[in-house]
Amino acid sequence: MTELPDDIRIRQAILADIDKLEAFITPFVEQNKILPRTVDELNLLAHSGFVAFKGEEIIGFAALEIYSPKLAEIRSLAVADNYRNIGVGKKLVVSCIDLARNKNVLEVMVVTSSEEFFQSCGFDFTLPGQKKALFLQTRD
């Protein structure tokens, strides 16, 4: 994987990031790229989330929501437009996958409209044994 520029760092999110994080994700929510998150949800996601910074500016975020020892989901992946295609998103995804491995989670899933990106990170539409995720929406 390509190394990030020296002035970009990724670290686990902390509660002190919440206000900046809320401001960072707002444009992505407004563009329907990610789902809205309340401050309470961001507080929960911060414990298993990762933030990309350039200086003091947040330029990316992703979180791993662990549902059980068998399943976790990468949530709210967002990278600022100016920092796309340089490896920030992949590093955030790898950070989430590494956390899942460290917590002995068996499978990590993602619901996305950017399937090519996640396929480039090793995700596929089926699991070994041809397992597939199926969805039903209960509201509009």
N, C-alpha and C positions, 0 to 999 in steps of 0.2 A: 504494500500500500504506500502511496505517496506520502511523504512527510509534509506536515503543515508548515507554513512560513513561521519563522522563529517568534514573530510578534503575536501569534495566535496560540492560545492555550485552552485546554479543556479540563474541567475539574467537576467534581460532584457538586451539585447545587446545594445551597445552604438557605436557611430561612431568611437571611439578610438579603438574598437575591430576589425575593418575591415581588417587591414593588417594581424593580427594573424588568423582571420577567413578565409581569402582567402587561407593562407598557410594550415590551418587545413582541409579545404574541398577538396583541390587539389587531394590528394590520392583517395578520394571517387569518384571524377569525373573521374580520370584515370581508375578506376576499373568499371566504368559505374554503380555505385551504386546510384549516384545522378546526376542531370543535371548540366552542367556548369553554373556558375554565373559570370557575369561581376562585376567589382568593383561598377558600378552604381546600378546594381541589388542588390548587397549586402548592399549598402547604404540604399536602399529602404526597404529591408527585415529586416535590423537591427532595424527599428522602431517598428516592431511587432515580433521580434525574441528573442530567449532566448539562452543563452550560459551557458554551464556547465564548471566549472573550478575545477582543483585540483592545488592549489597554483596559479601560474600565467599561467599555461598551460591550453589551451582550450581542453576539452575532449569530448565535445558534442555541438550540435547546432540543433535548429529547428526554423522555422518561420511560422507565420500565415499570409497568404495573404487573405485579406478581399476583396471580389469582389462586394458585395452588402449587405444590411441588411439581406438578405436571405441566403447568401452562402459565406463561407470562405474555404480555403484549407491549410492543414499543408504541408509545403514545406521543402525540404532540410534537413530532419532529418538524422543526422549522429552522431554516437558515436564511439570513439576510441576503437579498438579491446580489449585493456586491461581493459576496463571499461564497457563491455557489461555484461548483465545478473545480474546487481546489482541495477537496477532501474533508471539509468540515463535517458535512452530513455523514459521510462514511465513518469518520472517527467517533461521532456521537452514537451511531448505530453499534459500532464495535464496543464502545464503552458499555452500552446496555446489554449486549450479548455477553460480554465478560462478567458483568454483574450477575446475569442469569446463571452462567456456568459456576460462579463462585457460590451462589445460593442453591446449586444442584437442581435447577429448574430444567425439566426435560425438553420442553418445546417453547419456542418464542414465535409469536405470530405478529402480523401487522395487517391492519385494514388501511388501504391506501389507494390513491388515484395515480401514484407514481410507481407502477409495478416494475418498470425497467430499472429504476434506481435500486429497489430492494432486491431484484434478481441479481444485480451486480454485487450486492452484499451477501449473496448466497441463499436468499430466500427463493422458494418455489411454490407453485400452486398446490402441490400435493406433498405428503410426507411419505416416507418409506411405507410400503404396504398399501399405497394408493389411498391413504386417508385424506379427506378433503373437508374444509370448513364450509358449512352452509349457513346462510343467514335468513332471518325473517324479520322485517321491520314492523313494529307494532303501532307506529304512529308516523304521520307525515313529517 
